[in-house]
Amino acid sequence: MEQVWRYATSADLTDATAERLMRHLVALQASQDGPVRLCLTGGRIANRIYEVFADLADDYALDQSRVEIWWGDERFVPTEDPARHAGHTLAILARKLPMIASMTHPMPAADGIADSDASAAAYAKELGDTVFDVTLLGMGVDGHVASLFPDHPSFALQGHSVIGVNDAPLGPPSRISLTVETLNRSREVWYLVAGEDKAIAVAASVAGDPAIPAGVVRGCESTLWLVDRSAAGLLPYHSCSL
């Protein structure tokens, strides 16, 4: 199942998505044993969603001890570098939610002698055959997701679950990313996209353009496009009668 949800503004998008995510995780906890596995993305829109999500914690019966957190990609820079996704996200969530170390899996930082490829291999070992209940993804103006870029080896590489990405078209050039194969075993993929500059890529991706990562990354059970009006500007409208 693939659905597009349009919101008038990016603020409407972040507020609605945060509540949707909270309600969905609570429902999953009620319907399944074991942890709920959530794969996070970075970026401006995602961090705003996490802020609203954390503020909702007091109003919902979310058992944080049963939420396992992973990341879809990371900038391979030192731990204290503000470019890292995990630093921002953990600081936001920790305001209201207890971050349990055994259930929180940030990608390695460039703090030691390991390069991005060796660090990716270590994360792949940690990940194993984990299947995410929900994977959150942003999307670039070129249709890239995580750190998988069109016309770049990161997109074409197969047979790996996690890869080191070198010479990325966007800075910083060294990154770690889950692969298309890993992302596509997620039960649900939620795309979070705002801005008129993304409209062309959104239209191509929703149409399934095989030349761009966002055109081929899909959830096994469902894919949601959570977009503001500007990002959805080139999508057709459909109506149905119930």
Backbone torsions as a table, in degrees:
resi	resn	phi	psi	omega
1	MET	NA	133.9	177.6
2	GLU	-129.8	128.3	-177.5
3	GLN	-132.5	149.6	173.4
4	VAL	-114.3	125.5	175.2
5	TRP	-114.6	120.0	-177.1
6	ARG	-103.7	140.4	178.2
7	TYR	-126.5	147.7	-173.8
8	ALA	-62.8	-39.7	-177.5
9	THR	-135.3	166.9	176.8
10	SER	-66.0	-31.3	176.7
11	ALA	-65.7	-41.3	175.9
12	ASP	-61.8	-40.1	178.9
13	LEU	-60.9	-48.6	-176.9
14	THR	-66.7	-42.7	-179.4
15	ASP	-63.9	-46.6	-177.7
16	ALA	-67.5	-39.1	-178.3
17	THR	-69.0	-39.6	178.2
18	ALA	-60.5	-44.2	179.7
19	GLU	-70.0	-38.2	176.8
20	ARG	-60.1	-43.8	-179.2
21	LEU	-65.2	-45.5	179.5
22	MET	-59.9	-49.0	180.0
23	ARG	-61.2	-38.9	-177.5
24	HIS	-68.6	-42.0	179.6
25	LEU	-65.3	-41.4	177.6
26	VAL	-61.6	-41.9	178.8
27	ALA	-65.3	-39.9	178.2
28	LEU	-63.6	-41.1	178.9
29	GLN	-62.8	-32.5	179.7
30	ALA	-75.6	-21.1	-173.0
31	SER	-107.7	-8.8	-177.5
32	GLN	-140.8	152.8	175.4
33	ASP	-84.2	162.9	176.6
34	GLY	77.0	-175.4	-175.8
35	PRO	-76.3	153.6	167.7
36	VAL	-91.0	130.8	-173.7
37	ARG	-107.6	120.3	-174.5
38	LEU	-119.9	127.3	178.1
39	CYS	-106.2	123.7	-172.2
40	LEU	-99.6	157.3	172.4
41	THR	-118.8	169.6	176.5
42	GLY	-109.3	-176.4	176.7
43	GLY	112.4	168.3	-173.8
44	ARG	-60.6	-50.5	-178.0
45	ILE	-64.8	-44.1	-179.7
46	ALA	-60.3	-44.2	-178.6
47	ASN	-65.1	-34.1	175.2
48	ARG	-65.9	-38.7	176.7
49	ILE	-63.1	-42.7	-179.9
50	TYR	-64.4	-34.5	177.4
51	GLU	-62.9	-46.6	179.1
52	VAL	-66.8	-40.6	178.9
53	PHE	-57.5	-46.5	179.8
54	ALA	-63.2	-38.4	-180.0
55	ASP	-67.0	-23.1	180.0
56	LEU	-82.0	-10.3	-171.4
57	ALA	-56.8	-36.1	-177.7
58	ASP	-71.4	-17.5	-175.0
59	ASP	-98.4	-6.6	-176.3
60	TYR	-129.7	152.4	-176.7
61	ALA	-90.0	56.1	177.4
62	LEU	-81.8	125.4	176.6
63	ASP	-90.0	97.7	-176.1
64	GLN	-63.0	-25.1	179.5
65	SER	-68.2	-11.5	178.8
66	ARG	-115.7	23.7	174.2
67	VAL	-115.9	114.5	179.8
68	GLU	-100.2	127.1	-171.9
69	ILE	-112.3	131.2	176.2
70	TRP	-126.7	174.2	177.0
71	TRP	-126.1	145.0	179.9
72	GLY	-80.8	-29.6	176.5
73	ASP	-162.5	170.0	-179.7
74	GLU	-156.4	146.4	171.9
75	ARG	-76.6	128.3	-176.0
76	PHE	-85.6	81.8	-179.0
77	VAL	-133.4	169.7	179.1
78	PRO	-59.9	157.0	-175.4
79	THR	-54.0	-40.6	-175.4
80	GLU	-84.8	-0.8	-179.5
81	ASP	-69.2	127.7	-179.1
82	PRO	-64.8	-10.5	178.2
83	ALA	-74.7	-17.1	-179.2
84	ARG	-68.4	136.1	176.7
85	HIS	-64.9	-45.8	-170.0
86	ALA	-61.1	-37.7	-177.9
87	GLY	-59.7	-47.7	179.1
88	HIS	-63.2	-46.9	-174.6
89	THR	-64.2	-46.4	-178.4
90	LEU	-65.0	-36.7	178.4
91	ALA	-64.2	-38.3	179.2
92	ILE	-68.0	-51.6	-174.7
93	LEU	-68.3	-33.9	-176.3
94	ALA	-68.2	-12.9	176.9
95	ARG	-61.6	-33.8	-174.2
96	LYS	-126.7	-19.4	-173.1
97	LEU	-117.6	137.7	176.4
98	PRO	-73.8	116.8	-179.0
99	MET	-88.6	106.3	-175.5
100	ILE	-86.1	122.5	-172.1
101	ALA	-57.4	-41.8	-176.6
102	SER	-69.5	-15.6	-178.5
103	MET	-109.4	7.1	-176.4
104	THR	-123.0	122.5	-170.4
105	HIS	-125.6	73.2	173.6
106	PRO	-67.4	151.1	176.8
107	MET	-72.7	154.3	-178.5
108	PRO	-60.0	150.9	176.0
109	ALA	-103.8	167.7	-178.9
110	ALA	-86.6	64.0	-176.3
111	ASP	-107.2	-9.8	-175.0
112	GLY	-128.0	-150.9	-176.9
113	ILE	-91.8	-11.0	-178.8
114	ALA	-73.2	140.9	175.0
115	ASP	-89.7	-177.1	-175.5
116	SER	-65.5	-32.7	179.8
117	ASP	-67.8	-45.4	178.5
118	ALA	-66.0	-37.6	178.8
119	SER	-67.2	-37.2	176.5
120	ALA	-63.9	-40.5	178.7
121	ALA	-63.3	-37.0	177.9
122	ALA	-66.3	-40.5	179.0
123	TYR	-68.4	-35.6	177.5
124	ALA	-62.3	-38.6	178.1
125	LYS	-66.4	-41.0	178.0
126	GLU	-65.1	-39.1	-177.8
127	LEU	-70.1	-41.5	-177.9
128	GLY	57.9	-132.8	-179.6
129	ASP	-102.4	26.3	179.1
130	THR	-53.2	135.8	174.1
131	VAL	-113.7	126.2	-179.0
132	PHE	-81.3	136.7	173.2
133	ASP	-71.8	-40.8	177.9
134	VAL	-139.3	130.6	172.3
135	THR	-116.6	123.4	177.0
136	LEU	-94.5	134.3	-179.5
137	LEU	-136.0	135.6	164.5
138	GLY	-87.8	-178.6	178.8
139	MET	-149.7	136.6	178.7
140	GLY	-86.2	170.9	179.6
141	VAL	-64.4	-19.6	177.6
142	ASP	-93.2	2.0	-178.6
143	GLY	85.0	12.5	178.2
144	HIS	-76.9	149.6	174.2
145	VAL	-131.3	152.6	-171.5
146	ALA	48.2	-129.0	172.9
147	SER	-118.2	43.6	176.2
148	LEU	-108.7	118.1	-172.0
149	PHE	-114.9	142.9	176.1
150	PRO	-62.4	147.9	179.3
151	ASP	56.6	37.6	-178.2
152	HIS	-141.4	146.0	-179.5
153	PRO	-54.9	-26.6	-179.7
154	SER	-60.2	-31.8	-178.2
155	PHE	-81.4	-34.5	-173.2
156	ALA	-86.4	-20.7	-173.3
157	LEU	-65.2	131.9	-179.6
158	GLN	-124.6	163.5	176.3
159	GLY	85.6	9.2	178.4
160	HIS	-130.9	151.5	176.5
161	SER	-94.1	-32.0	179.5
162	VAL	-137.5	139.1	-177.7
163	ILE	-132.5	152.4	166.0
164	GLY	-83.1	135.6	-179.1
165	VAL	-112.5	119.7	179.4
166	ASN	-113.3	152.1	-179.8
167	ASP	56.1	43.3	177.3
168	ALA	-62.4	142.4	-179.5
169	PRO	-62.0	-22.9	177.1
170	LEU	-113.0	145.9	178.3
171	GLY	-75.7	154.2	-8.0
172	PRO	-71.5	153.7	-172.2
173	PRO	-74.2	-17.5	-178.4
174	SER	-105.7	126.0	-174.1
175	ARG	-145.4	172.8	170.3
176	ILE	-127.6	140.5	-177.4
177	SER	-147.7	145.7	163.8
178	LEU	-67.4	152.6	-179.2
179	THR	-91.8	171.0	176.3
180	VAL	-56.1	-44.1	-178.7
181	GLU	-58.3	-42.7	-178.8
182	THR	-69.8	-45.7	179.0
183	LEU	-60.8	-37.0	-176.5
184	ASN	-75.4	-6.0	173.1
185	ARG	-93.3	2.7	173.3
186	SER	-63.6	143.1	175.8
187	ARG	-65.8	-45.3	179.1
188	GLU	-132.4	140.5	172.6
189	VAL	-118.5	128.5	178.1
190	TRP	-115.8	117.0	174.7
191	TYR	-88.8	133.7	-178.9
192	LEU	-118.7	106.1	-171.3
193	VAL	-137.2	132.1	177.6
194	ALA	-138.8	148.2	173.4
195	GLY	110.5	138.5	-178.9
196	GLU	-62.5	-29.6	-179.4
197	ASP	-66.8	-13.3	178.4
198	LYS	-95.7	-3.8	-170.0
199	ALA	-60.8	-43.1	-179.2
200	ILE	-63.3	-45.7	-178.9
201	ALA	-67.0	-37.1	178.0
202	VAL	-61.7	-47.2	-178.7
203	ALA	-61.6	-44.0	179.9
204	ALA	-66.4	-38.6	-177.5
205	SER	-70.6	-43.7	177.9
206	VAL	-61.8	-33.4	178.3
207	ALA	-75.5	-7.9	176.4
208	GLY	84.8	33.4	178.6
209	ASP	-59.6	116.2	-176.2
210	PRO	-74.3	-6.3	-177.6
211	ALA	-86.2	-8.1	-179.0
212	ILE	-127.7	143.4	-176.8
213	PRO	-54.8	-41.9	-179.3
214	ALA	-67.3	-13.5	176.7
215	GLY	-81.7	-14.0	-175.2
216	VAL	-123.4	-16.1	178.5
217	VAL	-80.8	119.7	-177.1
218	ARG	-143.3	151.7	174.8
219	GLY	-76.9	150.1	178.7
220	CYS	-63.6	-36.3	-177.7
221	GLU	-103.6	-39.4	-179.6
222	SER	-159.1	155.6	175.4
223	THR	-132.7	124.7	179.3
224	LEU	-112.3	131.1	171.7
225	TRP	-102.7	108.4	-179.0
226	LEU	-105.9	100.7	-167.9
227	VAL	-131.8	152.0	173.5
228	ASP	-86.1	171.8	-173.8
229	ARG	-59.5	-37.7	-178.6
230	SER	-66.0	-44.1	179.9
231	ALA	-68.4	-26.4	-178.4
232	ALA	-92.9	10.7	-170.9
233	GLY	-61.3	-24.3	-178.4
234	LEU	-105.2	7.1	177.9
235	LEU	-85.7	144.4	175.7
236	PRO	-71.5	153.8	174.0
237	TYR	-98.3	140.7	176.1
238	HIS	-127.3	145.8	176.4
239	SER	-127.5	154.1	178.0
240	CYS	-142.1	154.0	176.9
241	SER	-109.5	135.3	-177.1
242	LEU	-99.0	NA	NA
